[in-house]
């Protein structure tokens, strides 16, 4: 019984020592992480572990580790794809971005370039200073290409042009001075584009006979019909034909409802306007005579006599000749 108690006490003491050792080791581990600045809660999305001084230390799966130089220091960055001038290498331990060859501007791997630096020309995945026989250097593409025809600026091979020289039009890999039949030149794109001809629809029915916007009050009028344009032509395409037609028509004259009443009203308004104009003209003549009298006071009696005579003549009352002073003396 005593032996069992002693063994039980020893077991309890051993467990207490083990727990204390675990706590001491975990605290030492936390202190070590705080001192080195290593953290698993990185702000960058692709980082698995990171450091305040060196950036990412390890990346999540399918991310590439890329080292960016900042002076004498290098910072780790996790990317989904490597930047220009680097290619990605995958391994069981980690994925890294490796720099391309010196003459490569971009590459697929260390032995296959996809674009060369200035001064080098790409041929079969290699960047070379000189092209093989039968090929020429293309500074625009930085590639070794086949010699283009004389009318081509750029070409895929000796028979297919991709860009023509100035003044020529491109069509189906060839350059033309004049576009073929059924094609027209496009000076903006410098290409031969298909001609588009005008297309129109069917004629509509003839409209009712009308004249001056009315369908009554006349005997001879007009009828019209139209059709719509379905496709407008290109600059060199066939123009559109007539889309409207007019023909004369004859109908039995019929009176417009309410037309006579409106005519009477219009006639009355015209007469009223004429009367007002005549009255205004008479007033103006009277004012003119008054101004003449003021300018020549001595001629007032003669003017009054002549005005009366003129007035009587207009009214038809001047039936006897007017006697003068000489007749009275005789």
C-alpha positions as CSV (number, residue, x, y, z in Angstrom):
1,X,0.0,0.0,0.0
2,X,2.8,2.4,0.9
3,X,4.6,1.5,-2.3
4,X,1.5,2.4,-4.3
5,X,1.2,5.8,-2.6
6,X,4.9,6.5,-3.2
7,X,4.6,5.7,-6.9
8,X,1.5,7.8,-7.3
9,X,3.3,10.8,-5.7
10,X,6.3,10.3,-8.0
11,X,4.0,10.3,-11.1
12,X,2.3,13.5,-10.0
13,X,5.7,15.2,-9.5
14,X,6.9,14.1,-12.9
15,X,3.8,15.5,-14.6
16,X,4.3,18.8,-12.9
17,X,7.9,19.0,-14.1
18,X,6.9,18.2,-17.7
19,X,4.2,20.8,-17.7
20,X,6.6,23.5,-16.4
21,X,9.2,22.5,-19.0
22,X,6.7,22.8,-21.9
23,X,5.6,26.3,-20.7
24,X,9.2,27.4,-20.4
25,X,10.0,26.1,-23.9
26,X,7.0,27.8,-25.5
27,X,7.9,31.1,-23.8
28,X,11.4,30.8,-25.1
29,X,10.0,30.1,-28.6
30,X,7.8,33.2,-28.5
31,X,10.7,35.3,-27.3
32,X,12.8,34.0,-30.2
33,X,10.1,34.9,-32.7
34,X,9.7,38.4,-31.3
35,X,13.5,38.9,-31.4
36,X,13.9,37.7,-35.0
37,X,10.7,39.4,-36.3
38,X,9.3,36.2,-37.8
39,X,5.5,36.1,-38.1
40,X,2.8,33.9,-39.6
41,X,0.2,36.6,-39.8
42,X,1.7,38.4,-42.9
43,X,-0.3,41.2,-44.5
44,X,0.8,40.3,-48.0
45,X,-1.7,37.8,-49.5
46,X,0.8,35.2,-50.9
47,X,3.2,35.1,-47.9
48,X,3.1,32.1,-45.6
49,X,5.8,33.4,-43.2
50,X,7.4,36.8,-43.3
51,X,9.9,39.0,-41.5
52,X,9.8,42.7,-40.8
53,X,13.2,43.2,-42.3
54,X,13.3,40.7,-45.2
55,X,9.6,40.6,-46.2
56,X,8.3,37.1,-47.2
57,X,10.3,34.1,-46.1
58,X,8.1,31.5,-47.6
59,X,5.1,31.5,-49.9
60,X,1.8,29.7,-50.0
61,X,1.4,26.9,-52.6
62,X,1.3,27.9,-56.3
63,X,3.0,31.2,-55.5
64,X,6.6,32.1,-56.7
65,X,9.2,33.7,-54.4
66,X,10.8,36.7,-56.0
67,X,13.7,38.6,-54.4
68,X,13.6,42.4,-55.0
69,X,16.9,44.3,-54.3
70,X,16.6,47.5,-52.3
71,X,20.1,48.8,-52.0
72,X,22.1,46.2,-50.0
73,X,19.0,44.6,-48.8
74,X,16.8,42.0,-50.5
75,X,13.1,41.7,-49.8
76,X,11.1,38.6,-50.6
77,X,7.8,39.0,-52.5
78,X,5.3,36.2,-53.3
79,X,3.7,36.4,-56.8
80,X,1.3,34.4,-58.9
81,X,3.6,34.9,-61.9
82,X,7.2,36.1,-62.3
83,X,7.9,39.6,-63.6
84,X,9.4,40.5,-67.0
85,X,13.0,39.1,-67.3
86,X,12.4,36.2,-65.0
87,X,10.9,32.7,-65.4
88,X,9.3,30.5,-62.7
89,X,10.8,27.3,-61.4
90,X,8.8,24.9,-59.4
91,X,10.2,22.4,-56.9
92,X,9.0,20.4,-53.9
93,X,10.5,22.8,-51.4
94,X,9.4,26.1,-52.9
95,X,8.7,27.9,-56.2
96,X,11.2,30.6,-57.2
97,X,11.6,33.3,-59.9
98,X,14.9,32.9,-61.8
99,X,16.5,35.6,-64.0
100,X,16.6,35.0,-67.8
101,X,19.8,35.0,-69.8
102,X,21.5,38.4,-70.3
103,X,20.4,38.7,-73.9
104,X,16.8,37.8,-73.2
105,X,14.2,40.4,-72.4
106,X,11.7,37.7,-71.5
107,X,11.9,33.9,-71.5
108,X,10.0,30.7,-70.9
109,X,12.9,29.0,-69.3
110,X,16.7,29.3,-69.2
111,X,17.1,27.9,-72.7
112,X,14.1,29.4,-74.5
113,X,13.8,33.2,-75.0
114,X,10.5,34.8,-76.1
115,X,11.8,38.3,-76.7
116,X,15.3,39.7,-77.0
117,X,16.9,42.8,-75.7
118,X,17.8,45.7,-78.2
119,X,20.7,44.6,-80.4
120,X,19.7,40.9,-80.4
121,X,17.3,39.1,-82.7
122,X,15.2,36.1,-81.8
123,X,15.4,32.9,-83.9
124,X,14.1,29.5,-82.7
125,X,14.1,30.6,-79.0
126,X,17.7,32.0,-79.1
127,X,18.7,35.7,-79.1
128,X,21.5,36.3,-81.7
129,X,23.4,39.3,-82.9
130,X,23.3,38.1,-86.5
131,X,20.6,36.2,-88.4
132,X,21.2,33.0,-90.3
133,X,21.4,33.0,-94.1
134,X,18.1,33.7,-95.9
135,X,16.7,35.7,-93.0
136,X,16.9,39.4,-92.3
137,X,16.9,41.4,-89.0
138,X,13.6,43.1,-88.0
139,X,14.3,46.0,-85.6
140,X,10.6,46.4,-84.9
141,X,10.0,42.8,-83.9
142,X,13.6,42.1,-82.8
143,X,13.4,38.8,-84.7
144,X,15.0,37.1,-87.7
145,X,12.4,37.1,-90.4
146,X,12.3,36.2,-94.0
147,X,13.1,38.8,-96.6
148,X,9.9,40.7,-97.4
149,X,8.7,41.6,-100.9
150,X,9.6,45.1,-102.1
151,X,6.1,46.5,-101.4
152,X,5.9,45.1,-97.8
153,X,7.0,47.0,-94.7
154,X,6.5,43.9,-92.5
155,X,5.8,40.3,-93.4
156,X,5.4,36.9,-92.0
157,X,7.2,35.2,-94.9
158,X,8.1,36.0,-98.4
159,X,4.5,35.7,-99.6
160,X,2.4,37.2,-96.7
161,X,2.7,40.9,-95.8
162,X,1.4,42.2,-92.5
163,X,2.0,45.9,-93.2
164,X,2.5,47.7,-96.6
165,X,4.7,50.5,-97.5
166,X,3.2,54.1,-97.6
167,X,0.8,54.6,-100.4
168,X,-0.2,50.9,-100.8
169,X,-3.3,49.1,-99.6
170,X,-3.3,45.8,-97.7
171,X,-5.6,43.0,-98.7
172,X,-5.3,39.3,-97.7
173,X,-1.5,39.4,-97.1
174,X,-0.7,41.4,-100.3
175,X,-0.1,45.0,-101.0
176,X,-2.0,46.8,-103.9
177,X,-1.6,50.1,-105.6
178,X,-5.3,49.9,-106.7
179,X,-7.8,47.8,-104.9
180,X,-9.4,44.9,-106.9
181,X,-12.9,44.9,-108.2
182,X,-15.7,45.0,-105.6
183,X,-13.2,46.5,-103.1
184,X,-12.6,50.1,-102.2
185,X,-9.6,51.9,-100.6
186,X,-9.7,52.8,-96.9
187,X,-7.2,55.7,-96.5
188,X,-7.6,55.6,-92.7
189,X,-6.7,51.9,-92.3
190,X,-4.7,51.7,-95.6
191,X,-6.6,48.6,-96.5
192,X,-8.9,47.4,-99.3
193,X,-12.4,46.9,-97.8
194,X,-15.4,45.3,-99.5
195,X,-17.8,47.7,-101.2
196,X,-21.2,48.1,-99.7
197,X,-24.1,48.8,-102.2
198,X,-27.4,50.5,-101.3
199,X,-30.4,48.3,-100.6
200,X,-34.0,49.5,-100.4
201,X,-37.2,47.9,-99.4
202,X,-40.5,47.5,-101.3
203,X,-42.8,50.4,-102.3
204,X,-45.6,51.4,-100.0
205,X,-49.2,51.8,-101.1
206,X,-50.1,55.1,-102.9
207,X,-51.4,57.7,-100.6
208,X,-54.9,59.3,-101.0
209,X,-55.2,62.1,-103.5
210,X,-54.4,65.4,-101.8
211,X,-53.5,69.0,-102.6
212,X,-51.8,71.6,-100.4
213,X,-52.2,69.2,-97.4
214,X,-56.0,68.8,-97.9
215,X,-58.1,66.0,-99.3
216,X,-61.1,68.1,-100.2
217,X,-61.9,71.3,-102.0
218,X,-60.0,70.5,-105.3
219,X,-60.3,68.4,-108.4
220,X,-56.7,67.8,-109.5
221,X,-54.2,66.7,-106.9
222,X,-51.2,64.4,-106.2
223,X,-50.5,60.9,-104.8
224,X,-47.2,59.8,-103.3
225,X,-45.5,56.5,-102.2
226,X,-42.2,55.8,-100.5
227,X,-39.8,53.0,-99.6
228,X,-37.1,52.7,-96.9
229,X,-33.4,52.4,-97.2
230,X,-32.3,49.0,-95.7
231,X,-28.5,49.5,-96.3
232,X,-26.7,52.7,-97.0
233,X,-23.8,52.5,-99.4
234,X,-20.1,52.9,-98.8
235,X,-18.3,55.8,-100.4
236,X,-17.6,53.8,-103.6
237,X,-20.7,51.6,-103.5
238,X,-23.8,51.9,-105.8
239,X,-25.9,54.9,-104.7
240,X,-29.5,54.6,-103.6
241,X,-32.3,54.9,-106.2
242,X,-35.3,57.2,-105.7
243,X,-37.1,56.5,-102.4
244,X,-40.3,58.5,-103.2
245,X,-42.6,59.0,-106.2
246,X,-45.3,61.5,-107.0
247,X,-48.1,61.2,-109.6
248,X,-51.1,63.4,-110.6
249,X,-54.6,62.3,-109.6
250,X,-58.1,63.5,-110.3
251,X,-61.0,63.2,-108.0
252,X,-64.6,64.5,-107.8
253,X,-64.6,67.9,-106.1
254,X,-66.1,67.9,-102.7
255,X,-66.6,70.7,-100.2
256,X,-64.6,70.7,-97.1
257,X,-66.7,70.8,-93.9
258,X,-66.7,74.3,-92.3
259,X,-64.7,75.7,-95.1
260,X,-67.3,78.4,-96.2
261,X,-67.6,79.8,-92.7
262,X,-63.9,80.0,-92.4
263,X,-63.6,81.8,-95.8
264,X,-66.2,84.4,-94.8
265,X,-64.3,85.0,-91.6
266,X,-61.0,85.4,-93.5
267,X,-62.6,87.7,-96.0
268,X,-64.0,89.9,-93.2
269,X,-60.7,90.1,-91.5
270,X,-59.0,91.1,-94.7
271,X,-61.6,93.9,-95.3
272,X,-61.1,95.1,-91.7
273,X,-57.4,95.3,-92.3
274,X,-57.8,97.3,-95.5
275,X,-60.2,99.7,-93.8
276,X,-57.7,100.3,-91.0
277,X,-55.0,100.9,-93.6
278,X,-57.1,103.4,-95.5
279,X,-58.0,105.3,-92.4
280,X,-54.4,105.5,-91.4
281,X,-53.5,106.7,-94.9
282,X,-56.2,109.5,-94.7
283,X,-54.9,110.6,-91.3
284,X,-51.4,110.7,-92.6
285,X,-52.5,112.9,-95.6
286,X,-54.4,115.2,-93.3
287,X,-51.3,115.6,-91.0
288,X,-49.2,116.3,-94.1
289,X,-51.6,119.2,-95.2
290,X,-51.5,120.7,-91.7
291,X,-47.7,120.7,-91.8
292,X,-47.8,122.4,-95.2
293,X,-50.2,125.1,-93.9
294,X,-47.9,125.8,-91.0
295,X,-44.9,126.3,-93.3
296,X,-46.9,128.5,-95.8
297,X,-49.5,130.6,-93.9
298,X,-50.3,132.9,-96.9
299,X,-51.4,130.0,-99.1
300,X,-54.0,128.8,-96.6
301,X,-57.0,130.3,-98.5
302,X,-55.9,129.0,-101.8
303,X,-55.2,125.6,-100.2
304,X,-58.7,125.5,-98.6
305,X,-60.3,126.4,-101.9
306,X,-58.4,123.8,-103.8
307,X,-59.1,121.2,-101.1
308,X,-62.8,121.9,-101.3
309,X,-62.8,121.7,-105.1
310,X,-60.9,118.5,-105.0
311,X,-63.2,117.1,-102.4
312,X,-66.3,118.0,-104.4
313,X,-64.8,116.6,-107.6
314,X,-64.2,113.3,-105.8
315,X,-67.7,113.2,-104.6
316,X,-69.1,114.0,-108.0
317,X,-70.7,117.3,-107.0
318,X,-68.5,119.4,-109.1
319,X,-71.0,119.8,-112.1
320,X,-70.4,123.5,-112.9
321,X,-67.1,125.2,-113.7
322,X,-65.8,127.4,-111.0
323,X,-65.9,131.1,-111.8
324,X,-62.7,133.0,-111.5
325,X,-62.2,136.7,-110.6
326,X,-61.9,137.7,-114.2
327,X,-65.3,136.4,-115.0
328,X,-66.8,138.3,-112.1
329,X,-65.3,141.5,-113.4
330,X,-66.8,141.0,-116.8
